[in-house]
Amino acid sequence: MALVPKDFVNYKSTPVFSHDNVPNMLLHMHNTKAGVYGQIQVLTGSLKFYGFTGSRGELDKEIIIRAGETAISHPEYWHKVELLTEDTQFRLHFYAHKDSAIVAQQQSERSELCLASSI
C-alpha cells in the first residue's frame, strides 16, 4: 500500500470501531469512492485487510495491520477487513484532493454546524 498524495487532505474520520460496533459493510467487499483514499488506523489488537482485483475479482493482497500501524486503500479499490483479536479497535480516515468537491462540501457542512452551534 502506498502513501496518500501530498495535495490530499483529511476530510472525514470515523469513530473508533471494535467488535461491538463495526459496520457490517466493512466486513464485506466494498470500495472507496472515486478520488478518495482510505487510511485504516489500528489502535489496539490487529486486523487483516483483504484487497481484491475488482468487485468480483480475485484476492489481490492480504495485509496484517497491528496496533500503532496504518494502511492505505486507493480510490475505488475493492477490499474488506477482518478483526483478528477480541481487543481490536480501529478507525478510518478519508482523504481527497484539497480542491475537490467532496472537501468543499465537507468544509461547508462543518461551517454550517459551527454556525448552528453558536446560535
N, C-alpha and C positions, 0 to 999 in steps of 0.2 A: 504494500500500500504506500501511496505517496503522501506528499505534503499538500496542504491547502495553498493555492496560489496566493502570493503576497497582496494582490489587489482585491482579495475577497475578505469580507468582514462577517463576524458572528452576528446573525440577525435574530436567532432564537435558540433557546436551550430548554430541555425538558426538565421536569422534576426528577428526583432520584428514583430509579426503578429497582425493584427486588422481586423475588418470587411472589410476593403478596400482591403486587400491583403492576407487573409488567404487562403492557398491552399485548393482547393475543397476536395482533398483526406482526409484531416484531419477531415472533417465534416461527413465523411462516414467511415464505418468499414474498418480498416486496422490493421496491426500488426507491431511490431518492429522485426528487424532481429534476427536471432539466435545469442545468445551471447551478445546482446545489450540491455541495459536498457535505457529507455527514461525518462527524467525528464521534466515535464511541470512547467514552472515558470510564474506565473501570475503577471504582473507588475501593471496593473490598471484594475478596473472592476472585473468581475468574469466569470468563465466558468464552465460548467458541463462536467465531464469526465464520459463516459459510458464504462464499461468493459463487455466483453462477454465471454461465456464459450468456444467458438470456432468460426470458420469462418461463421457458420450458427447457432451458439449457442444462447442460451437464455441469457437475461440480467443477468449479474453476480453482478454488482455493479454500483451505481451512486454516484459520489462524487462532491460536490461543492468546487471549488478552488477559493479563493478570492485573491485580491491584496496582495502581500507580501508572499503568500503561494506557496508551490511546492507540486507536487505529482509524484510518480514513477510508470512507467509501466514496467513490467517484460519482458524479451525476449519472443518473439513470442506470446505475449498476444494481443488478438483482442480488439480493442477499437475505440472510436471516441470522438470528443469534440463538444460542443455547446457553442457559445459565448452568455452569458446571458445579458450583458449590452452593450449599444452603445459605451461606452468608453473602452471596454475590449481590453487589449494588453497583449500578452504573447510571450514567446519564448520557444524553445525546446533545451535541451542539451542531447547529446548521449554519453553513457559510454560503454566501452568494457574492457576486461581484458588487463592489461598493456602489456602482452606478446603476444596478439592476432595478427593475420594477418591484421585485419582491422585497428588497431592502428599503426602498422608498415607502412602500405600503406599510411595512412593519414600523418604520420610524413615525409615520403618520398616525398609526394606531396607538403607539406609545405616547405621542404628544396629546392625543385626544384623551387617553387615560389620565395623564398627568393633569390636564386641564380640568377634567371632571372631578378628580380627587381634591383639587384645590378650591373647589366651589363650596 
